[in-house]
Amino acid sequence: MSDRQKSAAAIAAEVRSKKRSAVETTREALDRVQEIDVRLGAFLETDRERALKEAAEVDRRLAAGETLALAGVPVALKDNLCAVGYRCTCGSRFLENYRPPYDATAVARLKAAGAVILGKTNLDEFAMGSSTENSAFGPVRNPWALDYAPGGSSGGSAVAVAAGMAPLSLGSDTGGSIRQPASFTGVVGLKPTYGRVSRFGLVAFASSLDQIGPFARSIEDAALTLRVLAGPDQADATCSGPVYDDASDPLDGGVQGLKIGLPKEYFQDGVDDDVRAAVENAAETLKGRGATLVKVGLPHTPYAIPAYYVIATAEASSNLARFDGVRYGRRAPNPSDLAELYANSRHEGFGPEVRRRILLGTFCLSSGYYDAYYEKALRARALIAADFDAAFKSCDVVLGPAAPTPAFKLGEKSSDPLQMYQSDVLTGACNLAGLPGLVLPCGFATRDGARLPIGAQFIGPRGFEARLFRVARALERATGLEGLVATTSGAKR
Amino acid sequence: MIDRAQVAHVAALAKLSLTEAELDAYARELGAIVRYVERIAEMPLEGVSPLAHGGGAVDRFREDAPKDSLPRDVALGSAPDRADLYFRVPRMIAEP
C-alpha cells in the first residue's frame, strides 16, 4: 500500500515511530503530485525544496523527543490561506504574484503539529463559485471523470485528497465551498461551527459566514485535524468558541438512541433521484444501527440562497475594497490619478464573477436599497437560523444531501450565474446559522458511463462537531467507503 | 429592477471601471439576480430582528498592549511602487 492510500493518522504513526521519515513521506507525495496533477490542475504551486526542508525540520523535532499529532503528514492548502514562502493568489490575477509575509493561524497550527505543507490548491477566484471554473488559472478536473467539475470553490483541495495526492487538505466554506466539492469528489469535508477555527490569514470573502475546515478520506482524519485547528486565537476576535471536546461523543460511540432528523425540504424539488435514494439509504442504514429517524421541517430553506447571496455579496463588496492597487497586488499601469489607479487596477485584477458579486453587494448596501435588500436578508437569516433551533428540539443531528445533484460537467452551468448558485441550496443555510456541517461519501450515481460519488451531509447544533463525527463514523463503517481514492479508471480502495 | 445607469452608479461606488459591453451584460445579469433575491420579501419578516452573524458568541477583547508587528520593510515588500519608507501613488492633489 502506497502513501496515497494511507490515512493521515497512519502516516503520522509511522513517522512518529521512525518507520519512515517525514522527508521520505514528503518526497513521495511531491512525486505523486508531479505525476498526476498535470491532468487534474488541483495545485497552483508546489515548492519541493521548501517542503523537504520543512519535512527535515519535522524529523529533527521528532528526534528531539517531540510528540506530533500530524508528524510528517503532507497537507495541501487552498490558495486563499497565507503560508510563508508561497504565493497566495486566491485564484485571481489581482494577487498573481502576492507572497504574504506570515502564516495563517490554521497553517501555523498544522505546522506546529508536524504537518508538512505540500502546496497551494486552485479555487474559484476569491472563493466565489461552485465549480472551480472561476479561477483565473484554469479549471480543476474531477478525478472520477475528467470532463466533470470537482465542485467549488475549494475544488483543488478536494481533488488533492480525492485523487490521493494528499491525505489532508484545508479549504474554506462560505456557502458550501468545502461540503459541495467533498460531495462531488467522494471525500470527507467539514465546515466547522462559526468561530471554531481562526480565520487570521484567510483572505476574507464574507466574514460572518467564512470558516476554514479540513478535507480528508476518513472521519478519523477529519476529527484529528479539527483537534489541531480548533481553539481561540488573539488574532481573530470571532474565534472564541468552546474548547473542542469529544468526551460526550466518542468517535466510535455508535448511533444507538440518537435521533436523526430528516428535513423534507432537503429531499424534494430539484434533488436528483439518485442523490435522494443514496441519502435515504444512508438514513436507513443508521436506523439499522440503532438510530431513530424523525421527520423535521426547515420551512425557510427555499429562501436560504436568496438571503445568502445578498449577505455574502454585501460583505464581499466591503472586504474586497482593500484591493486598491496601492499596498500589494496588481496595479494598473500609468493611471492619470488615484481614482483611475483604483478603478483600473480593480478592473484588470478581478474576473467576471468577482465583479458581478462586488456590484450586487454594493447595490444591496447602497442608499435607497439597504433596507429593501440587506436588512431584509438579515431578518430572513434569523428565520432560517430559528428553523434549525426548532429542528434540534426533536433531533440530535440533521441528515440530508450535500448538493442536489452529483458532479455536473465542466461548462454546464458556467454561463448562468443563477443556475450555478442553486448548487449551494442545501449548504448555504448552515453558514447563515453558523452551524457545523459534515459531508462524507454515501453512494454513487452513474452518468454517461462515469461513476460519480454522492455525499451525505450531517448538520449539528453549534459546537457539536464531535457528534457529527460520531454519526458519520457509524455510517462510514457501514458503507465501507473509508479511504476512497479516485482514479480516472474508477475507484480504488 | 436594475438598469444600465444603476450599474454605472454602483460601479462608481465600488471603484470598478466597466466597459460599455460589460455595463449591458451586468445590467441584464444583475437584473435577473435581483429579481430572484426579491423573493425574500415573501417571508414573514415583520417584527423579526436582523441576525448579523450566526456565531452565538460575542466578540472577545484582549489587552490593548503594544507588541511587535510586521517590520516596515516586510510590510512594504509587496508594494507595487514605493519610495523609501512609503507606498507611492500618483499625485491626487493638483499643483498650486
Contacts between the chains, C-beta under 8 A, distances in Angstrom:
chain1	res1	chain2	res2	distance
A	98	B	78	5.9
A	99	B	78	6.8
A	100	B	78	7.9
A	101	B	70	6.2
A	101	B	74	4.7
A	101	B	75	7.5
A	101	B	77	6.4
A	101	B	78	7.7
A	102	B	70	7.3
A	194	B	53	6.7
A	194	B	54	5.5
A	194	B	55	4.5
A	194	B	56	7.7
A	195	B	55	4.7
A	195	B	56	7.6
A	195	B	57	5.4
A	208	B	52	6.2
A	208	B	53	3.7
A	208	B	54	7.4
A	208	B	55	7.7
A	209	B	53	7.9
A	232	B	60	7.2
A	234	B	62	5.3
A	237	B	59	4.7
A	237	B	60	5.6
A	237	B	61	7.6
A	238	B	53	7.7
A	238	B	55	6.0
A	238	B	57	7.5
A	238	B	59	6.9
A	240	B	57	4.8
A	240	B	58	7.9
A	240	B	59	7.6
A	240	B	60	4.5
A	241	B	57	6.6
A	300	B	43	6.7
A	302	B	39	7.8
A	303	B	39	6.8
A	303	B	40	5.8
A	303	B	42	7.8
A	303	B	43	5.7
A	306	B	36	6.3
A	306	B	37	4.1
A	306	B	38	7.7
A	306	B	39	5.5
A	306	B	40	5.0
A	307	B	37	7.8
A	307	B	40	5.9
A	309	B	33	6.9
A	309	B	36	8.0
A	309	B	37	5.8
A	310	B	37	5.4
A	310	B	40	7.3
A	317	B	14	6.2
A	321	B	14	7.8
A	321	B	15	7.6
A	324	B	15	7.7
A	325	B	80	6.5
A	326	B	79	7.5
A	326	B	80	7.5
A	326	B	87	5.3
A	326	B	89	5.7
A	327	B	78	7.1
A	327	B	79	5.9
A	327	B	87	5.8
A	328	B	78	3.6
A	328	B	79	6.5
A	328	B	80	7.5
A	329	B	78	7.5
A	329	B	80	7.4
A	330	B	80	7.4
A	331	B	80	3.7
A	331	B	81	6.7
A	335	B	90	5.4
A	336	B	90	7.1
A	337	B	90	5.7
A	337	B	91	7.2
A	337	B	92	6.0
A	338	B	89	5.6
A	338	B	90	5.8
A	338	B	92	4.1
A	339	B	15	7.4
A	340	B	17	7.8
A	340	B	90	7.9
A	341	B	89	6.3
A	341	B	90	5.9
A	342	B	15	4.3
A	343	B	15	5.2
A	343	B	16	6.2
A	343	B	17	4.0
A	344	B	17	5.7
A	346	B	14	7.8
A	346	B	15	5.9
A	346	B	16	5.2
A	346	B	17	7.5
A	347	B	16	5.9
A	347	B	17	4.5
A	347	B	18	7.0
A	350	B	16	7.4
A	355	B	16	6.1
A	355	B	18	7.6
A	355	B	22	7.7
A	355	B	26	7.5
A	356	B	26	6.5
A	356	B	29	6.4
A	356	B	30	7.1
A	356	B	33	8.0
A	358	B	14	5.1
A	358	B	16	6.4
A	359	B	7	6.5
A	359	B	10	5.3
A	359	B	11	6.3
A	359	B	14	6.3
A	359	B	16	7.1
A	359	B	26	5.9
A	359	B	30	6.1
A	360	B	30	5.9
A	360	B	33	6.1
A	360	B	34	7.5
A	362	B	10	4.9
A	362	B	13	5.2
A	362	B	14	4.3
A	363	B	2	6.8
A	363	B	6	7.2
A	363	B	10	4.8
A	363	B	30	6.9
A	363	B	34	7.3
A	366	B	9	7.8
A	366	B	10	6.3
A	366	B	13	6.2
A	373	B	34	7.9
A	373	B	37	6.9
A	373	B	40	7.9
A	375	B	50	5.9
A	376	B	40	5.2
A	376	B	41	6.5
A	376	B	45	6.0
A	377	B	37	7.5
A	377	B	40	6.0
A	378	B	50	3.4
A	378	B	51	5.7
A	378	B	52	6.2
A	379	B	43	7.6
A	379	B	45	4.3
A	379	B	48	4.3
A	379	B	49	7.3
A	379	B	50	5.2
A	379	B	51	7.6
A	380	B	40	4.9
A	380	B	43	5.5
A	380	B	45	6.7
A	381	B	50	7.5
A	381	B	51	4.6
A	381	B	54	7.4
A	382	B	48	5.2
A	382	B	49	6.0
A	382	B	50	6.5
A	382	B	51	3.9
A	383	B	43	6.1
A	383	B	44	7.5
A	383	B	45	7.5
A	383	B	48	6.1
A	385	B	51	5.9
A	385	B	54	5.6
A	417	B	29	6.1
A	417	B	33	6.5
A	418	B	32	6.1
A	418	B	33	6.3
A	418	B	36	5.9
A	431	B	54	7.5
A	432	B	51	8.0
A	432	B	54	6.0
A	433	B	54	4.5
A	434	B	53	6.6
A	434	B	54	2.6
A	434	B	55	5.1
A	434	B	56	6.3
A	435	B	54	7.0
A	462	B	54	7.8
A	462	B	56	5.3
